[in-house]
Amino acid sequence: MTASQPDGAHLGAEAARRLSVFDSADISPGLSAAEIAQVETDFDFEFADDHRAFLAAGLPLGDSWPDWRSATRRTLGALLALPADGVLFDVEWNEYWHHDWGRRPARMKDALRTARYRLARVPRMVPVFGHRFLPAGRGSSGHPVLSIYRTEILCCGDDLVHYVDNEFGPEPHRPGSARPTVEFWSDLTQ
């Protein structure tokens, strides 16, 4: 399935079903439509359709799972900020600069301000598990799940189902074949 195919509900439900079969996470009742809407309002993004269906089918809990129902606003905000914060870290400490940002300002203060401005305009990445993310965006689904650690980005699964199989399934990891589909973040994949 590609990012343009609309069957996000099926992908999310299948990923949730497989996660429950693998018995690798505690799963509480899924988020209600009202709970999902509240998270989206509180943090100014919309879940992708497959991510939304995954969370509606059952909310995984435990180490590294974002607790969209009970975690504090501060905790969830920090999780949502991780991808951009990691890029900013590399701008400041590792001389990273994206080719689309133009010439890097000489002063670090100006470079960070420009990077923040640019990062505020790229697709929002939403945590799935640990440092694994899907892009936000109602009406989208089937995006590859990305491992984002600063500017080191890897594709962890062709879609949410493939990711759950790879991360939590009993079989050895199967390499994915999909290319990341999300603006800016795809440029950083290795």
DOPABA-230934 format. One record per residue (C-alpha): residue number from 1; x, y, z. Coordinates in Angstrom, 2 decimals. Example, Ala and Ser with C-alpha at 12.3 -4.5 7.8 and 13.67 -1.06 7.14 Angstrom:
BEGIN
<rec><num>1</num><X>12.30</X><Y>-4.50</Y><Z>7.80</Z></rec>
<rec><num>2</num><X>13.67</X><Y>-1.06</Y><Z>7.14</Z></rec>
END
This chain:
BEGIN
<rec><num>1</num><X>0.00</X><Y>0.00</Y><Z>0.00</Z></rec>
<rec><num>2</num><X>1.30</X><Y>3.48</Y><Z>-0.78</Z></rec>
<rec><num>3</num><X>0.80</X><Y>6.77</Y><Z>0.97</Z></rec>
<rec><num>4</num><X>-1.86</X><Y>7.75</Y><Z>-1.55</Z></rec>
<rec><num>5</num><X>-4.12</X><Y>4.74</Y><Z>-1.02</Z></rec>
<rec><num>6</num><X>-7.07</X><Y>5.53</Y><Z>1.22</Z></rec>
<rec><num>7</num><X>-7.51</X><Y>2.30</Y><Z>3.19</Z></rec>
<rec><num>8</num><X>-6.02</X><Y>3.61</Y><Z>6.41</Z></rec>
<rec><num>9</num><X>-8.73</X><Y>2.10</Y><Z>8.59</Z></rec>
<rec><num>10</num><X>-7.86</X><Y>-1.38</Y><Z>7.36</Z></rec>
<rec><num>11</num><X>-4.10</X><Y>-0.85</Y><Z>7.83</Z></rec>
<rec><num>12</num><X>-4.50</X><Y>0.52</Y><Z>11.34</Z></rec>
<rec><num>13</num><X>-6.91</X><Y>-2.19</Y><Z>12.45</Z></rec>
<rec><num>14</num><X>-4.67</X><Y>-4.92</Y><Z>11.03</Z></rec>
<rec><num>15</num><X>-1.59</X><Y>-3.46</Y><Z>12.74</Z></rec>
<rec><num>16</num><X>-3.49</X><Y>-3.37</Y><Z>16.06</Z></rec>
<rec><num>17</num><X>-4.72</X><Y>-6.95</Y><Z>15.56</Z></rec>
<rec><num>18</num><X>-1.20</X><Y>-8.19</Y><Z>14.91</Z></rec>
<rec><num>19</num><X>0.22</X><Y>-6.34</Y><Z>17.89</Z></rec>
<rec><num>20</num><X>-2.36</X><Y>-8.00</Y><Z>20.15</Z></rec>
<rec><num>21</num><X>-1.55</X><Y>-11.44</Y><Z>18.68</Z></rec>
<rec><num>22</num><X>2.17</X><Y>-10.92</Y><Z>19.28</Z></rec>
<rec><num>23</num><X>1.33</X><Y>-10.15</Y><Z>22.94</Z></rec>
<rec><num>24</num><X>4.20</X><Y>-7.69</Y><Z>23.19</Z></rec>
<rec><num>25</num><X>2.33</X><Y>-4.77</Y><Z>24.72</Z></rec>
<rec><num>26</num><X>-0.42</X><Y>-4.17</Y><Z>27.23</Z></rec>
<rec><num>27</num><X>-3.38</X><Y>-2.93</Y><Z>25.25</Z></rec>
<rec><num>28</num><X>-6.11</X><Y>-0.87</Y><Z>26.86</Z></rec>
<rec><num>29</num><X>-9.42</X><Y>-0.03</Y><Z>25.18</Z></rec>
<rec><num>30</num><X>-8.96</X><Y>2.06</Y><Z>22.07</Z></rec>
<rec><num>31</num><X>-9.26</X><Y>5.81</Y><Z>22.04</Z></rec>
<rec><num>32</num><X>-12.75</X><Y>7.10</Y><Z>21.37</Z></rec>
<rec><num>33</num><X>-13.41</X><Y>9.56</Y><Z>18.56</Z></rec>
<rec><num>34</num><X>-13.78</X><Y>12.27</Y><Z>21.22</Z></rec>
<rec><num>35</num><X>-10.42</X><Y>11.38</Y><Z>22.81</Z></rec>
<rec><num>36</num><X>-8.68</X><Y>11.42</Y><Z>19.44</Z></rec>
<rec><num>37</num><X>-10.27</X><Y>14.77</Y><Z>18.60</Z></rec>
<rec><num>38</num><X>-9.13</X><Y>16.18</Y><Z>21.96</Z></rec>
<rec><num>39</num><X>-5.51</X><Y>15.11</Y><Z>21.39</Z></rec>
<rec><num>40</num><X>-5.60</X><Y>16.61</Y><Z>17.89</Z></rec>
<rec><num>41</num><X>-7.04</X><Y>19.87</Y><Z>19.24</Z></rec>
<rec><num>42</num><X>-4.62</X><Y>20.04</Y><Z>22.17</Z></rec>
<rec><num>43</num><X>-1.55</X><Y>19.52</Y><Z>20.00</Z></rec>
<rec><num>44</num><X>-2.69</X><Y>21.07</Y><Z>16.70</Z></rec>
<rec><num>45</num><X>-2.27</X><Y>18.08</Y><Z>14.37</Z></rec>
<rec><num>46</num><X>-4.40</X><Y>15.30</Y><Z>12.95</Z></rec>
<rec><num>47</num><X>-3.43</X><Y>11.63</Y><Z>13.07</Z></rec>
<rec><num>48</num><X>-2.97</X><Y>9.88</Y><Z>9.74</Z></rec>
<rec><num>49</num><X>-5.91</X><Y>7.57</Y><Z>9.03</Z></rec>
<rec><num>50</num><X>-3.99</X><Y>4.34</Y><Z>9.73</Z></rec>
<rec><num>51</num><X>-2.52</X><Y>5.72</Y><Z>12.96</Z></rec>
<rec><num>52</num><X>-5.98</X><Y>6.88</Y><Z>14.06</Z></rec>
<rec><num>53</num><X>-7.52</X><Y>3.45</Y><Z>13.36</Z></rec>
<rec><num>54</num><X>-4.63</X><Y>1.73</Y><Z>15.17</Z></rec>
<rec><num>55</num><X>-5.22</X><Y>3.81</Y><Z>18.31</Z></rec>
<rec><num>56</num><X>-9.00</X><Y>3.39</Y><Z>18.08</Z></rec>
<rec><num>57</num><X>-8.64</X><Y>-0.41</Y><Z>17.95</Z></rec>
<rec><num>58</num><X>-6.59</X><Y>-0.50</Y><Z>21.15</Z></rec>
<rec><num>59</num><X>-4.18</X><Y>1.81</Y><Z>22.95</Z></rec>
<rec><num>60</num><X>-0.80</X><Y>0.11</Y><Z>23.51</Z></rec>
<rec><num>61</num><X>0.71</X><Y>0.99</Y><Z>26.88</Z></rec>
<rec><num>62</num><X>4.05</X><Y>0.47</Y><Z>28.55</Z></rec>
<rec><num>63</num><X>7.63</X><Y>1.49</Y><Z>27.96</Z></rec>
<rec><num>64</num><X>8.05</X><Y>3.66</Y><Z>24.88</Z></rec>
<rec><num>65</num><X>4.35</X><Y>3.73</Y><Z>23.89</Z></rec>
<rec><num>66</num><X>2.86</X><Y>7.23</Y><Z>24.01</Z></rec>
<rec><num>67</num><X>-0.08</X><Y>7.17</Y><Z>26.37</Z></rec>
<rec><num>68</num><X>-2.42</X><Y>9.44</Y><Z>24.44</Z></rec>
<rec><num>69</num><X>-5.12</X><Y>9.01</Y><Z>27.07</Z></rec>
<rec><num>70</num><X>-3.32</X><Y>9.60</Y><Z>30.38</Z></rec>
<rec><num>71</num><X>0.13</X><Y>11.11</Y><Z>29.84</Z></rec>
<rec><num>72</num><X>0.58</X><Y>14.73</Y><Z>30.81</Z></rec>
<rec><num>73</num><X>0.35</X><Y>17.44</Y><Z>28.20</Z></rec>
<rec><num>74</num><X>4.01</X><Y>18.20</Y><Z>28.86</Z></rec>
<rec><num>75</num><X>5.07</X><Y>14.58</Y><Z>28.23</Z></rec>
<rec><num>76</num><X>3.11</X><Y>14.29</Y><Z>24.99</Z></rec>
<rec><num>77</num><X>4.33</X><Y>17.70</Y><Z>23.84</Z></rec>
<rec><num>78</num><X>7.93</X><Y>16.62</Y><Z>24.42</Z></rec>
<rec><num>79</num><X>7.37</X><Y>13.43</Y><Z>22.40</Z></rec>
<rec><num>80</num><X>5.88</X><Y>15.41</Y><Z>19.53</Z></rec>
<rec><num>81</num><X>8.82</X><Y>17.85</Y><Z>19.63</Z></rec>
<rec><num>82</num><X>11.51</X><Y>15.14</Y><Z>19.49</Z></rec>
<rec><num>83</num><X>12.02</X><Y>15.07</Y><Z>15.70</Z></rec>
<rec><num>84</num><X>12.45</X><Y>18.84</Y><Z>15.32</Z></rec>
<rec><num>85</num><X>14.47</X><Y>19.10</Y><Z>18.55</Z></rec>
<rec><num>86</num><X>16.83</X><Y>16.44</Y><Z>17.23</Z></rec>
<rec><num>87</num><X>17.41</X><Y>18.36</Y><Z>14.01</Z></rec>
<rec><num>88</num><X>18.04</X><Y>21.54</Y><Z>16.00</Z></rec>
<rec><num>89</num><X>20.58</X><Y>19.65</Y><Z>18.12</Z></rec>
<rec><num>90</num><X>22.46</X><Y>18.64</Y><Z>14.96</Z></rec>
<rec><num>91</num><X>22.27</X><Y>22.20</Y><Z>13.60</Z></rec>
<rec><num>92</num><X>23.88</X><Y>23.48</Y><Z>16.79</Z></rec>
<rec><num>93</num><X>26.37</X><Y>20.74</Y><Z>17.59</Z></rec>
<rec><num>94</num><X>27.07</X><Y>18.86</Y><Z>14.34</Z></rec>
<rec><num>95</num><X>26.95</X><Y>21.61</Y><Z>11.69</Z></rec>
<rec><num>96</num><X>23.87</X><Y>20.13</Y><Z>10.02</Z></rec>
<rec><num>97</num><X>22.17</X><Y>22.35</Y><Z>7.46</Z></rec>
<rec><num>98</num><X>19.46</X><Y>21.28</Y><Z>4.99</Z></rec>
<rec><num>99</num><X>20.16</X><Y>22.15</Y><Z>1.36</Z></rec>
<rec><num>100</num><X>16.73</X><Y>23.80</Y><Z>0.91</Z></rec>
<rec><num>101</num><X>17.32</X><Y>26.27</Y><Z>3.73</Z></rec>
<rec><num>102</num><X>19.63</X><Y>28.50</Y><Z>1.74</Z></rec>
<rec><num>103</num><X>22.94</X><Y>29.74</Y><Z>3.02</Z></rec>
<rec><num>104</num><X>23.64</X><Y>28.98</Y><Z>6.67</Z></rec>
<rec><num>105</num><X>23.87</X><Y>32.13</Y><Z>8.80</Z></rec>
<rec><num>106</num><X>27.24</X><Y>32.66</Y><Z>10.42</Z></rec>
<rec><num>107</num><X>25.89</X><Y>33.29</Y><Z>13.91</Z></rec>
<rec><num>108</num><X>24.52</X><Y>30.21</Y><Z>15.68</Z></rec>
<rec><num>109</num><X>21.60</X><Y>32.20</Y><Z>17.08</Z></rec>
<rec><num>110</num><X>20.53</X><Y>33.11</Y><Z>13.54</Z></rec>
<rec><num>111</num><X>21.09</X><Y>29.59</Y><Z>12.22</Z></rec>
<rec><num>112</num><X>18.88</X><Y>28.14</Y><Z>14.95</Z></rec>
<rec><num>113</num><X>16.20</X><Y>30.76</Y><Z>14.35</Z></rec>
<rec><num>114</num><X>16.17</X><Y>29.95</Y><Z>10.62</Z></rec>
<rec><num>115</num><X>16.11</X><Y>26.20</Y><Z>11.31</Z></rec>
<rec><num>116</num><X>13.18</X><Y>26.61</Y><Z>13.75</Z></rec>
<rec><num>117</num><X>11.30</X><Y>28.65</Y><Z>11.16</Z></rec>
<rec><num>118</num><X>11.90</X><Y>26.00</Y><Z>8.48</Z></rec>
<rec><num>119</num><X>11.05</X><Y>23.07</Y><Z>10.76</Z></rec>
<rec><num>120</num><X>7.75</X><Y>24.71</Y><Z>11.73</Z></rec>
<rec><num>121</num><X>6.78</X><Y>24.35</Y><Z>8.05</Z></rec>
<rec><num>122</num><X>7.59</X><Y>20.69</Y><Z>7.46</Z></rec>
<rec><num>123</num><X>5.14</X><Y>17.84</Y><Z>8.09</Z></rec>
<rec><num>124</num><X>4.60</X><Y>17.04</Y><Z>11.74</Z></rec>
<rec><num>125</num><X>5.84</X><Y>13.64</Y><Z>12.83</Z></rec>
<rec><num>126</num><X>3.76</X><Y>11.77</Y><Z>15.41</Z></rec>
<rec><num>127</num><X>5.24</X><Y>9.12</Y><Z>17.71</Z></rec>
<rec><num>128</num><X>4.11</X><Y>5.53</Y><Z>17.31</Z></rec>
<rec><num>129</num><X>6.60</X><Y>3.80</Y><Z>19.63</Z></rec>
<rec><num>130</num><X>9.85</X><Y>5.15</Y><Z>21.05</Z></rec>
<rec><num>131</num><X>11.57</X><Y>7.09</Y><Z>18.29</Z></rec>
<rec><num>132</num><X>9.39</X><Y>5.56</Y><Z>15.55</Z></rec>
<rec><num>133</num><X>7.11</X><Y>8.06</Y><Z>13.84</Z></rec>
<rec><num>134</num><X>4.40</X><Y>8.47</Y><Z>11.22</Z></rec>
<rec><num>135</num><X>3.54</X><Y>11.77</Y><Z>9.59</Z></rec>
<rec><num>136</num><X>0.43</X><Y>13.57</Y><Z>10.74</Z></rec>
<rec><num>137</num><X>-2.35</X><Y>14.16</Y><Z>8.27</Z></rec>
<rec><num>138</num><X>-5.97</X><Y>13.17</Y><Z>8.05</Z></rec>
<rec><num>139</num><X>-6.74</X><Y>11.63</Y><Z>4.70</Z></rec>
<rec><num>140</num><X>-3.32</X><Y>10.01</Y><Z>4.43</Z></rec>
<rec><num>141</num><X>-2.21</X><Y>6.47</Y><Z>5.23</Z></rec>
<rec><num>142</num><X>0.30</X><Y>3.85</Y><Z>4.26</Z></rec>
<rec><num>143</num><X>3.37</X><Y>5.95</Y><Z>4.95</Z></rec>
<rec><num>144</num><X>6.52</X><Y>4.10</Y><Z>5.95</Z></rec>
<rec><num>145</num><X>7.24</X><Y>4.22</Y><Z>9.68</Z></rec>
<rec><num>146</num><X>10.45</X><Y>6.17</Y><Z>10.27</Z></rec>
<rec><num>147</num><X>12.98</X><Y>5.83</Y><Z>13.05</Z></rec>
<rec><num>148</num><X>14.01</X><Y>9.42</Y><Z>13.77</Z></rec>
<rec><num>149</num><X>17.01</X><Y>10.13</Y><Z>15.94</Z></rec>
<rec><num>150</num><X>18.29</X><Y>13.65</Y><Z>15.29</Z></rec>
<rec><num>151</num><X>19.12</X><Y>13.68</Y><Z>11.55</Z></rec>
<rec><num>152</num><X>19.65</X><Y>9.92</Y><Z>11.37</Z></rec>
<rec><num>153</num><X>16.47</X><Y>8.56</Y><Z>9.84</Z></rec>
<rec><num>154</num><X>15.76</X><Y>4.98</Y><Z>8.88</Z></rec>
<rec><num>155</num><X>12.73</X><Y>3.31</Y><Z>7.39</Z></rec>
<rec><num>156</num><X>11.44</X><Y>0.72</Y><Z>9.91</Z></rec>
<rec><num>157</num><X>8.54</X><Y>-0.62</Y><Z>7.91</Z></rec>
<rec><num>158</num><X>6.81</X><Y>-0.08</Y><Z>4.59</Z></rec>
<rec><num>159</num><X>3.64</X><Y>0.82</Y><Z>6.47</Z></rec>
<rec><num>160</num><X>2.22</X><Y>0.42</Y><Z>9.99</Z></rec>
<rec><num>161</num><X>1.47</X><Y>-3.31</Y><Z>9.53</Z></rec>
<rec><num>162</num><X>4.96</X><Y>-4.07</Y><Z>8.22</Z></rec>
<rec><num>163</num><X>6.45</X><Y>-2.04</Y><Z>11.07</Z></rec>
<rec><num>164</num><X>4.50</X><Y>-3.96</Y><Z>13.75</Z></rec>
<rec><num>165</num><X>5.58</X><Y>-7.25</Y><Z>12.16</Z></rec>
<rec><num>166</num><X>9.22</X><Y>-6.13</Y><Z>12.10</Z></rec>
<rec><num>167</num><X>9.40</X><Y>-4.62</Y><Z>15.56</Z></rec>
<rec><num>168</num><X>7.19</X><Y>-7.00</Y><Z>17.53</Z></rec>
<rec><num>169</num><X>6.63</X><Y>-10.13</Y><Z>15.46</Z></rec>
<rec><num>170</num><X>8.34</X><Y>-13.49</Y><Z>15.98</Z></rec>
<rec><num>171</num><X>9.97</X><Y>-13.55</Y><Z>12.53</Z></rec>
<rec><num>172</num><X>13.32</X><Y>-11.93</Y><Z>11.81</Z></rec>
<rec><num>173</num><X>13.16</X><Y>-8.39</Y><Z>10.51</Z></rec>
<rec><num>174</num><X>12.25</X><Y>-8.21</Y><Z>6.85</Z></rec>
<rec><num>175</num><X>13.79</X><Y>-5.33</Y><Z>4.98</Z></rec>
<rec><num>176</num><X>11.27</X><Y>-2.93</Y><Z>3.57</Z></rec>
<rec><num>177</num><X>11.13</X><Y>-1.79</Y><Z>0.01</Z></rec>
<rec><num>178</num><X>9.12</X><Y>1.43</Y><Z>0.33</Z></rec>
<rec><num>179</num><X>10.80</X><Y>4.79</Y><Z>0.08</Z></rec>
<rec><num>180</num><X>9.80</X><Y>7.36</Y><Z>2.67</Z></rec>
<rec><num>181</num><X>7.08</X><Y>9.64</Y><Z>1.38</Z></rec>
<rec><num>182</num><X>7.07</X><Y>12.63</Y><Z>3.69</Z></rec>
<rec><num>183</num><X>8.56</X><Y>15.96</Y><Z>2.72</Z></rec>
<rec><num>184</num><X>11.86</X><Y>16.97</Y><Z>4.38</Z></rec>
<rec><num>185</num><X>12.12</X><Y>13.87</Y><Z>6.59</Z></rec>
<rec><num>186</num><X>12.52</X><Y>11.64</Y><Z>3.53</Z></rec>
<rec><num>187</num><X>15.58</X><Y>13.67</Y><Z>2.51</Z></rec>
<rec><num>188</num><X>17.34</X><Y>12.52</Y><Z>5.68</Z></rec>
<rec><num>189</num><X>16.75</X><Y>8.77</Y><Z>5.31</Z></rec>
<rec><num>190</num><X>19.79</X><Y>6.59</Y><Z>5.11</Z></rec>
END
